[in-house]
Amino acid sequence: RDATSADGEDRFVIRRPSMSTTPGAPPMPSHGDAEALDRYSALVPTLLLMVCVVVSYVIQRYNVRAVQPSGASLIVGVAFGVVARAKTARGADVAAFQFSPQAFFYGLLPIIIYSAGLNLKRRDFFADFFTIALFAFVGTVISSFVFGLSTFVLVEIGVIARKHLGSNPLLECLLYGTLISSTDPVATLSVFADVSAPPLLYNLVFGESVLNDAVAVVLFRTLAEFYEQEFTVSTFWTVIGQFILVSIGSLLIGIAIALGTALLLKTLGLAEAPPNVAASYNGTAYTFALLLISGYFSYVLAENVGMSGIMSIFFTGIGNAHYSYHNVGEEAQIAVFKSFEAAAFLSETFVFAYLGMQVATFDHLWDFGILLTGIPLAMAARAVNIFPLSRLANTLRETPIPRNVQVMHAACGLRGAVAYALAVNMPSTRPGEQGSRAVETGTLVICLVSTLVLGGATLPLMKHLGLHDPSDREGMVSSAMSSTAHDGLGFINPSPRARAVRARALADGHPIWYISIAFRVKARLFEWWEDLENNFMIPTFGGAPAHGAWSPVNTSDAGGSADAHETTPANGEEYRDVELTPIGDDDEKDLENLRAAGPSSDDA
């Protein structure tokens, strides 16, 4: 209010606010410049995504082996970043194209993980679940501390400049090791999709990458809470305890949301259109909306209560595929699940392109100690993780992990946007600085080398190790994915290869008494789960009946016969259940054939 007029009425004057003229501050863009920047920042990502999709199509259409679609998207992103850097004059303009952890964690990553859970072949995944959990939980902790402590030693001896780190170098190195130990499921899916990965290898690498992302995020957040404190042995056990609590909580949230969604879909009756519906009724659209909302709600709920959204939404996807899938119409079963695949493909493509743009748009801080030691330390830390744990897992598995699969597993620790997003969130005690630019630059270099070099070497290495079948154009990975309609959650998956599996287990030194006990335990678990599914879960939440009546062999009449005891389950497929009978000539032949054919999934 400016003054009062002669007639006593208040008179208001609108004044223009004065502009700040702080010396050294970058000029603020005018209103017109800001609108132009908004349009520019929206146009570039859209055009970038279009180019990457076309390039990916060309690579797959003409079966180009020189570069994978993920690597091509990275290269395209780098090119766009260079152009954006050259065309913008102000730092604020370039910042509009820099990596946003919020956009990644809440916009792109959830749909990728959710789609993976929806389209995962659950029976194979859960058959290897205990081995996957060993690598994801124990292995990630091992890799994190091996990498982090080794980096801290390099800081102490002067290979890495201490001035490039914050006030707590030990914690910062451990945080660096934690984020580098995150093997990105986006990178894994993209590379394995076209190289005919064997199902066992795919299950181990993909399952580990999905779960260990949750482990890495939990470890990172927990360690960050102690950034300004001294890291002691009690701190370590606090981290482990919190991690176990978060893992269990995330799993329970994911399962609960999936069961609630299945019950809601079954109650609404979306499987068939009810009579007298409106002319605009579209059951497929409602199905898609509810499944999408349930997945995202699982993610944000877990994040808001301090759990892991990645783990929660992954198990929500598995649960929705197992139960909700059978509570919707046939049209929705095809359209909805394929729509999630398409959305995940767009998100994956944009993630790699977005990551490539950071090469040109980020203000790097080059520490050659970090750059030169990052890749060797990452490979060494993964080797220390994979090979000892594989040896431990083989003492507990009926089908040991072959050596060539172990080598390929160790080489497939691809790093991607998850690691870089954590690097952007590194804590910092430096005034006016967010995160650690040296660590962020080192992480970006590791992501690029991991995807372009190691990802490009995946197919040659698989051929060298005898894990690639060139006649399988569709990829053996298809047997590990996209089996939603007639899949299950069984702890075991009996198959006609059981005799060869048993022969290989015996040849690798497993005693017959151990194999008998292990198979009996799994058989009892399978029977318990089948009873629970058929008597309670399916009648309540929907789903296909559990199939595969599999009973252990009665050893009271085992008189040295090598013939397999056979049962015929409901689906008509013959399963052989021979783990308790003595090895015979037929088993020796199966073992030789198995060795000649190479390793496959753990389908016993």
GIGICOR-V126812 format. One line per field, one symbol per residue. ss: DSSP state (A for helix, B for strand, O for the rest). Layout:
ss: ???
This chain:
ss: OOBBOOOOOBBOOOOOOOOOOOOOOOOOOOAAAAAAAAAAAAAAAAAAAAAAAAAAAAAAAOOOOOOOAAAAAAAAAAAAAAAAAAAOOOAAAAAOOOOOAAAAAAAAAAAAAAAAAAOBOAAAAAAOAAAAAAAAAAAAAAAAAAAAAAAAAAAAOOOOOAAAOOOOAAAAAAAAAAAAOOOOAAAAAAAAOOOOOOAAAAAAAAAAAAAAAAAAAAAAAAAAAOOOOOOOAAAAAAAAAAAAAAAAAAAAAAAAAAAAAAAAAAAAOOOOOOOOOOOOOOAAAAAAAAAAAAAAAAAAAAAAOOOOAAAAAAAAAAAAAAOAAAAOOAAAAAAAAAAAAAAAAAAAAAAAAAAAAAAAAOOOOOOAAAAAAAAAAAAAAAAAAAAAAAAAAAOOOOOOOOAAAAAAAAAOOOOOAAAAAAAAOOOOOOOOOOOOAAAAAAAAAAAAAAAAAAAAOAAAAAAAOOOOOOOOOOOAAAAABOOOOOOOOOOOOOOOOAAAAAAAAAAOOOOAAAAAAAAAAAAAAAAAAAAAAAAAAAAAAOOOOOOOOOOOOOAAAOOOOOOOOBBBOOOOOBBBOOOOOOOOAAAAAAAAAAAAAOOOOOOO
